[in-house]
Amino acid sequence: MPKVTYIAHDGTETVLEVAVGTSVMEAAVMSNVDGIMGECGGSINCATCHVYVANADSFTLPEVGAVEDEMLDATACDRLPESRLSCQLIMTEEMDGLRVRLPEAQY
Ligand code: FES
């Protein structure tokens, strides 16, 4: 199963095996990873699943959609070029090794 590393604001790393088809947000919430809320359940309506993709150049990630783009302007912490909503990152085999940094706050 492909793996995702979640890097907390304090540098603590949590590695999860994430089933293909599961979002990076869902996997974190199901495993109680601190720092990802996912309050809207993935309907692109809360921006509490904000992450910074640390190694985006290594993958072909799904494009940022119009609604995601709008919500990324409403994140609690600064939007950076590597910002994504983790509910929109649906795991594929090719995303094995993805690393995401978690912002200091989600709201
Ligand atoms: S879980 Fe709400 S926008 Fe991602």
Backbone and ligand atoms as CSV (ligand in chain L), in Angstrom:
chain,resi,resn,atom,element,x,y,z
A,1,MET,N,N,0.858,-1.194,0.000
A,1,MET,CA,C,0.000,0.000,0.000
A,1,MET,C,C,0.893,1.242,0.000
A,2,PRO,N,N,0.561,2.250,-0.781
A,2,PRO,CA,C,1.402,3.451,-0.794
A,2,PRO,C,C,1.422,4.141,0.570
A,3,LYS,N,N,2.522,4.823,0.820
A,3,LYS,CA,C,2.701,5.477,2.121
A,3,LYS,C,C,2.714,6.993,1.969
A,4,VAL,N,N,2.212,7.639,3.012
A,4,VAL,CA,C,2.254,9.100,3.108
A,4,VAL,C,C,2.898,9.454,4.438
A,5,THR,N,N,3.805,10.414,4.412
A,5,THR,CA,C,4.404,10.918,5.650
A,5,THR,C,C,3.776,12.267,5.980
A,6,TYR,N,N,3.227,12.358,7.174
A,6,TYR,CA,C,2.640,13.601,7.683
A,6,TYR,C,C,3.660,14.216,8.644
A,7,ILE,N,N,4.040,15.438,8.368
A,7,ILE,CA,C,5.065,16.097,9.183
A,7,ILE,C,C,4.389,17.201,9.986
A,8,ALA,N,N,4.298,16.973,11.299
A,8,ALA,CA,C,3.648,17.945,12.177
A,8,ALA,C,C,4.458,19.228,12.240
A,9,HIS,N,N,3.832,20.267,12.749
A,9,HIS,CA,C,4.508,21.564,12.820
A,9,HIS,C,C,5.791,21.485,13.645
A,10,ASP,N,N,5.822,20.574,14.642
A,10,ASP,CA,C,7.024,20.435,15.476
A,10,ASP,C,C,8.056,19.484,14.864
A,11,GLY,N,N,7.778,18.997,13.668
A,11,GLY,CA,C,8.731,18.140,12.973
A,11,GLY,C,C,8.483,16.655,13.156
A,12,THR,N,N,7.567,16.305,14.042
A,12,THR,CA,C,7.255,14.889,14.258
A,12,THR,C,C,6.659,14.287,12.989
A,13,GLU,N,N,7.167,13.139,12.600
A,13,GLU,CA,C,6.682,12.508,11.372
A,13,GLU,C,C,5.824,11.286,11.698
A,14,THR,N,N,4.715,11.167,11.010
A,14,THR,CA,C,3.843,10.002,11.112
A,14,THR,C,C,3.709,9.417,9.712
A,15,VAL,N,N,4.021,8.150,9.568
A,15,VAL,CA,C,3.921,7.495,8.261
A,15,VAL,C,C,2.697,6.582,8.286
A,16,LEU,N,N,1.831,6.760,7.304
A,16,LEU,CA,C,0.635,5.919,7.198
A,16,LEU,C,C,0.623,5.220,5.851
A,17,GLU,N,N,0.119,4.015,5.869
A,17,GLU,CA,C,-0.203,3.344,4.616
A,17,GLU,C,C,-1.611,3.800,4.246
A,18,VAL,N,N,-1.753,4.319,3.041
A,18,VAL,CA,C,-3.034,4.902,2.622
A,18,VAL,C,C,-3.559,4.124,1.415
A,19,ALA,N,N,-4.726,3.564,1.572
A,19,ALA,CA,C,-5.309,2.777,0.486
A,19,ALA,C,C,-5.554,3.636,-0.745
A,20,VAL,N,N,-5.283,3.078,-1.904
A,20,VAL,CA,C,-5.582,3.776,-3.161
A,20,VAL,C,C,-7.067,4.136,-3.174
A,21,GLY,N,N,-7.349,5.368,-3.536
A,21,GLY,CA,C,-8.731,5.838,-3.565
A,21,GLY,C,C,-9.146,6.573,-2.312
A,22,THR,N,N,-8.330,6.497,-1.272
A,22,THR,CA,C,-8.596,7.215,-0.019
A,22,THR,C,C,-7.886,8.558,-0.090
A,23,SER,N,N,-8.499,9.589,0.453
A,23,SER,CA,C,-7.829,10.891,0.417
A,23,SER,C,C,-6.798,10.985,1.540
A,24,VAL,N,N,-5.832,11.845,1.324
A,24,VAL,CA,C,-4.795,12.090,2.327
A,24,VAL,C,C,-5.439,12.615,3.609
A,25,MET,N,N,-6.513,13.377,3.494
A,25,MET,CA,C,-7.254,13.851,4.666
A,25,MET,C,C,-7.929,12.697,5.391
A,26,GLU,N,N,-8.660,11.860,4.659
A,26,GLU,CA,C,-9.395,10.758,5.300
A,26,GLU,C,C,-8.455,9.842,6.071
A,27,ALA,N,N,-7.329,9.526,5.480
A,27,ALA,CA,C,-6.378,8.626,6.143
A,27,ALA,C,C,-5.891,9.246,7.446
A,28,ALA,N,N,-5.612,10.552,7.416
A,28,ALA,CA,C,-5.127,11.225,8.619
A,28,ALA,C,C,-6.201,11.242,9.707
A,29,VAL,N,N,-7.416,11.567,9.330
A,29,VAL,CA,C,-8.501,11.643,10.318
A,29,VAL,C,C,-8.772,10.260,10.912
A,30,MET,N,N,-8.782,9.238,10.064
A,30,MET,CA,C,-9.057,7.879,10.557
A,30,MET,C,C,-7.973,7.407,11.522
A,31,SER,N,N,-6.765,7.938,11.370
A,31,SER,CA,C,-5.651,7.526,12.229
A,31,SER,C,C,-5.337,8.564,13.299
A,32,ASN,N,N,-6.226,9.526,13.467
A,32,ASN,CA,C,-6.064,10.552,14.508
A,32,ASN,C,C,-4.740,11.300,14.416
A,33,VAL,N,N,-4.338,11.636,13.209
A,33,VAL,CA,C,-3.141,12.457,13.035
A,33,VAL,C,C,-3.506,13.894,13.431
A,34,ASP,N,N,-2.811,14.404,14.425
A,34,ASP,CA,C,-3.054,15.781,14.847
A,34,ASP,C,C,-2.675,16.736,13.732
A,35,GLY,N,N,-3.482,17.785,13.561
A,35,GLY,CA,C,-3.103,18.818,12.608
A,35,GLY,C,C,-3.915,18.813,11.335
A,36,ILE,N,N,-4.754,17.795,11.152
A,36,ILE,CA,C,-5.685,17.790,10.026
A,36,ILE,C,C,-7.075,17.580,10.606
A,37,MET,N,N,-7.973,18.519,10.322
A,37,MET,CA,C,-9.316,18.440,10.905
A,37,MET,C,C,-10.299,17.756,9.942
A,38,GLY,N,N,-10.402,18.286,8.738
A,38,GLY,CA,C,-11.327,17.698,7.772
A,38,GLY,C,C,-12.779,17.826,8.189
A,39,GLU,N,N,-13.128,18.994,8.695
A,39,GLU,CA,C,-14.461,19.172,9.297
A,39,GLU,C,C,-15.616,18.988,8.322
A,40,CYS,N,N,-15.423,19.272,7.057
A,40,CYS,CA,C,-16.550,19.161,6.112
A,40,CYS,C,C,-16.609,17.773,5.484
A,41,GLY,N,N,-15.702,16.914,5.873
A,41,GLY,CA,C,-15.729,15.544,5.362
A,41,GLY,C,C,-15.234,15.413,3.938
A,42,GLY,N,N,-14.656,16.471,3.417
A,42,GLY,CA,C,-14.068,16.382,2.080
A,42,GLY,C,C,-14.882,17.039,0.984
A,43,SER,N,N,-15.841,17.851,1.372
A,43,SER,CA,C,-16.690,18.500,0.364
A,43,SER,C,C,-16.174,19.886,-0.030
A,44,ILE,N,N,-14.917,20.141,0.238
A,44,ILE,CA,C,-14.232,21.403,-0.149
A,44,ILE,C,C,-14.975,22.609,0.409
A,45,ASN,N,N,-15.255,22.530,1.684
A,45,ASN,CA,C,-16.107,23.545,2.283
A,45,ASN,C,C,-15.573,24.079,3.610
A,46,CYS,N,N,-14.344,23.658,4.006
A,46,CYS,CA,C,-13.898,24.081,5.338
A,46,CYS,C,C,-12.442,24.540,5.376
A,47,ALA,N,N,-11.621,24.012,4.514
A,47,ALA,CA,C,-10.181,24.343,4.468
A,47,ALA,C,C,-9.434,23.949,5.743
A,48,THR,N,N,-9.988,23.020,6.532
A,48,THR,CA,C,-9.283,22.572,7.738
A,48,THR,C,C,-8.457,21.304,7.461
A,49,CYS,N,N,-8.225,21.062,6.189
A,49,CYS,CA,C,-7.391,19.916,5.797
A,49,CYS,C,C,-6.177,20.410,5.018
A,50,HIS,N,N,-5.851,21.676,5.231
A,50,HIS,CA,C,-4.742,22.319,4.516
A,50,HIS,C,C,-3.411,21.619,4.819
A,51,VAL,N,N,-2.655,21.350,3.786
A,51,VAL,CA,C,-1.298,20.807,3.953
A,51,VAL,C,C,-0.376,21.515,2.964
A,52,TYR,N,N,0.908,21.397,3.261
A,52,TYR,CA,C,1.940,21.844,2.330
A,52,TYR,C,C,2.633,20.587,1.801
A,53,VAL,N,N,2.540,20.361,0.520
A,53,VAL,CA,C,3.170,19.176,-0.061
A,53,VAL,C,C,4.674,19.433,-0.159
A,54,ALA,N,N,5.447,18.605,0.561
A,54,ALA,CA,C,6.888,18.855,0.680
A,54,ALA,C,C,7.659,18.400,-0.544
A,55,ASN,N,N,7.134,17.424,-1.260
A,55,ASN,CA,C,7.871,16.889,-2.407
A,55,ASN,C,C,6.973,16.807,-3.647
A,56,ALA,N,N,6.257,17.870,-3.908
A,56,ALA,CA,C,5.292,17.892,-5.011
A,56,ALA,C,C,5.946,17.638,-6.363
A,57,ASP,N,N,7.225,18.012,-6.503
A,57,ASP,CA,C,7.889,17.842,-7.796
A,57,ASP,C,C,8.078,16.369,-8.162
A,58,SER,N,N,7.947,15.500,-7.181
A,58,SER,CA,C,8.167,14.072,-7.426
A,58,SER,C,C,6.934,13.359,-7.956
A,59,PHE,N,N,5.810,14.047,-8.020
A,59,PHE,CA,C,4.551,13.389,-8.358
A,59,PHE,C,C,3.755,14.206,-9.367
A,60,THR,N,N,2.865,13.506,-10.028
A,60,THR,CA,C,1.860,14.213,-10.812
A,60,THR,C,C,0.596,14.227,-9.961
A,61,LEU,N,N,0.395,15.323,-9.286
A,61,LEU,CA,C,-0.770,15.440,-8.412
A,61,LEU,C,C,-1.943,15.985,-9.213
A,62,PRO,N,N,-3.160,15.697,-8.754
A,62,PRO,CA,C,-4.316,16.275,-9.437
A,62,PRO,C,C,-4.233,17.802,-9.429
A,63,GLU,N,N,-4.715,18.400,-10.501
A,63,GLU,CA,C,-4.728,19.862,-10.593
A,63,GLU,C,C,-5.562,20.464,-9.462
A,64,VAL,N,N,-5.216,21.681,-9.087
A,64,VAL,CA,C,-6.036,22.413,-8.116
A,64,VAL,C,C,-7.302,22.879,-8.837
A,65,GLY,N,N,-8.441,22.416,-8.386
A,65,GLY,CA,C,-9.701,22.810,-8.996
A,65,GLY,C,C,-10.110,24.210,-8.574
A,66,ALA,N,N,-11.116,24.752,-9.232
A,66,ALA,CA,C,-11.544,26.130,-8.977
A,66,ALA,C,C,-12.019,26.309,-7.538
A,67,VAL,N,N,-12.773,25.346,-7.040
A,67,VAL,CA,C,-13.294,25.485,-5.669
A,67,VAL,C,C,-12.162,25.330,-4.660
A,68,GLU,N,N,-11.274,24.373,-4.916
A,68,GLU,CA,C,-10.118,24.217,-4.020
A,68,GLU,C,C,-9.286,25.498,-4.016
A,69,ASP,N,N,-9.078,26.044,-5.180
A,69,ASP,CA,C,-8.296,27.278,-5.284
A,69,ASP,C,C,-8.918,28.392,-4.435
A,70,GLU,N,N,-10.224,28.494,-4.501
A,70,GLU,CA,C,-10.935,29.518,-3.720
A,70,GLU,C,C,-10.773,29.259,-2.219
A,71,MET,N,N,-10.927,27.984,-1.830
A,71,MET,CA,C,-10.835,27.660,-0.404
A,71,MET,C,C,-9.414,27.820,0.127
A,72,LEU,N,N,-8.436,27.622,-0.715
A,72,LEU,CA,C,-7.052,27.787,-0.259
A,72,LEU,C,C,-6.753,29.236,0.121
A,73,ASP,N,N,-7.585,30.141,-0.332
A,73,ASP,CA,C,-7.432,31.537,0.080
A,73,ASP,C,C,-8.041,31.785,1.454
A,74,ALA,N,N,-8.680,30.771,2.031
A,74,ALA,CA,C,-9.359,30.935,3.324
A,74,ALA,C,C,-8.720,30.057,4.402
A,75,THR,N,N,-7.496,29.617,4.188
A,75,THR,CA,C,-6.843,28.763,5.186
A,75,THR,C,C,-6.389,29.600,6.379
A,76,ALA,N,N,-6.272,28.926,7.527
A,76,ALA,CA,C,-5.868,29.638,8.751
A,76,ALA,C,C,-4.420,30.113,8.658
A,77,CYS,N,N,-3.566,29.296,8.080
A,77,CYS,CA,C,-2.159,29.667,7.907
A,77,CYS,C,C,-1.914,30.072,6.462
A,78,ASP,N,N,-0.819,30.742,6.254
A,78,ASP,CA,C,-0.537,31.292,4.935
A,78,ASP,C,C,-0.623,30.249,3.832
A,79,ARG,N,N,-1.198,30.663,2.728
A,79,ARG,CA,C,-1.165,29.839,1.527
A,79,ARG,C,C,0.201,29.992,0.878
A,80,LEU,N,N,0.802,28.865,0.558
A,80,LEU,CA,C,2.089,28.852,-0.118
A,80,LEU,C,C,1.915,28.143,-1.455
A,81,PRO,N,N,2.912,28.241,-2.342
A,81,PRO,CA,C,2.778,27.567,-3.639
A,81,PRO,C,C,2.497,26.071,-3.501
A,82,GLU,N,N,2.987,25.450,-2.429
A,82,GLU,CA,C,2.809,24.005,-2.245
A,82,GLU,C,C,1.558,23.660,-1.438
A,83,SER,N,N,0.722,24.656,-1.177
A,83,SER,CA,C,-0.514,24.409,-0.416
A,83,SER,C,C,-1.507,23.579,-1.214
A,84,ARG,N,N,-2.116,22.631,-0.518
A,84,ARG,CA,C,-3.225,21.861,-1.089
A,84,ARG,C,C,-4.239,21.569,0.010
A,85,LEU,N,N,-5.449,21.259,-0.417
A,85,LEU,CA,C,-6.428,20.699,0.512
A,85,LEU,C,C,-6.263,19.181,0.424
A,86,SER,N,N,-5.962,18.573,1.558
A,86,SER,CA,C,-5.623,17.141,1.511
A,86,SER,C,C,-6.825,16.264,1.191
A,87,CYS,N,N,-8.025,16.808,1.300
A,87,CYS,CA,C,-9.198,16.011,0.895
A,87,CYS,C,C,-9.261,15.865,-0.616
A,88,GLN,N,N,-8.500,16.683,-1.324
A,88,GLN,CA,C,-8.502,16.626,-2.785
A,88,GLN,C,C,-7.317,15.834,-3.323
A,89,LEU,N,N,-6.509,15.304,-2.423
A,89,LEU,CA,C,-5.384,14.461,-2.819
A,89,LEU,C,C,-5.811,13.015,-2.614
A,90,ILE,N,N,-6.308,12.414,-3.681
A,90,ILE,CA,C,-6.799,11.047,-3.626
A,90,ILE,C,C,-5.637,10.121,-3.980
A,91,MET,N,N,-5.389,9.205,-3.086
A,91,MET,CA,C,-4.188,8.370,-3.202
A,91,MET,C,C,-4.200,7.489,-4.436
A,92,THR,N,N,-3.053,7.453,-5.096
A,92,THR,CA,C,-2.800,6.508,-6.191
A,92,THR,C,C,-1.501,5.768,-5.853
A,93,GLU,N,N,-1.242,4.676,-6.530
A,93,GLU,CA,C,0.020,3.954,-6.311
A,93,GLU,C,C,1.204,4.872,-6.581
A,94,GLU,N,N,1.056,5.732,-7.578
A,94,GLU,CA,C,2.160,6.609,-7.979
A,94,GLU,C,C,2.482,7.652,-6.911
A,95,MET,N,N,1.582,7.873,-5.987
A,95,MET,CA,C,1.822,8.880,-4.949
A,95,MET,C,C,2.545,8.289,-3.734
A,96,ASP,N,N,2.993,7.048,-3.852
A,96,ASP,CA,C,3.750,6.422,-2.760
A,96,ASP,C,C,4.961,7.292,-2.422
A,97,GLY,N,N,5.111,7.616,-1.150
A,97,GLY,CA,C,6.241,8.445,-0.729
A,97,GLY,C,C,5.893,9.913,-0.579
A,98,LEU,N,N,4.624,10.242,-0.773
A,98,LEU,CA,C,4.201,11.641,-0.606
A,98,LEU,C,C,4.509,12.116,0.812
A,99,ARG,N,N,4.982,13.349,0.912
A,99,ARG,CA,C,5.276,13.954,2.223
A,99,ARG,C,C,4.506,15.266,2.313
A,100,VAL,N,N,3.750,15.415,3.385
A,100,VAL,CA,C,2.974,16.649,3.565
A,100,VAL,C,C,3.294,17.258,4.927
A,101,ARG,N,N,3.573,18.544,4.918
A,101,ARG,CA,C,3.787,19.288,6.162
A,101,ARG,C,C,2.444,19.847,6.613
A,102,LEU,N,N,2.226,19.803,7.911
A,102,LEU,CA,C,0.955,20.290,8.445
A,102,LEU,C,C,1.145,21.703,8.974
A,103,PRO,N,N,0.212,22.583,8.689
A,103,PRO,CA,C,0.354,23.961,9.160
A,103,PRO,C,C,0.191,24.040,10.685
A,104,GLU,N,N,0.588,25.162,11.229
A,104,GLU,CA,C,0.530,25.334,12.686
A,104,GLU,C,C,-0.904,25.298,13.197
A,105,ALA,N,N,-1.844,25.779,12.388
A,105,ALA,CA,C,-3.243,25.802,12.815
A,105,ALA,C,C,-4.128,25.560,11.603
A,106,GLN,N,N,-5.336,25.051,11.868
A,106,GLN,CA,C,-6.291,24.805,10.774
A,106,GLN,C,C,-7.504,25.729,10.854
A,107,TYR,N,N,-7.623,26.461,11.956
A,107,TYR,CA,C,-8.727,27.443,12.057
A,107,TYR,C,C,-8.404,28.467,13.098
L,1,FES,S1,S,-12.046,18.458,4.447
L,1,FES,FE1,FE,-13.074,20.345,4.243
L,1,FES,S2,S,-12.050,21.302,2.604
L,1,FES,FE2,FE,-10.990,19.433,2.860
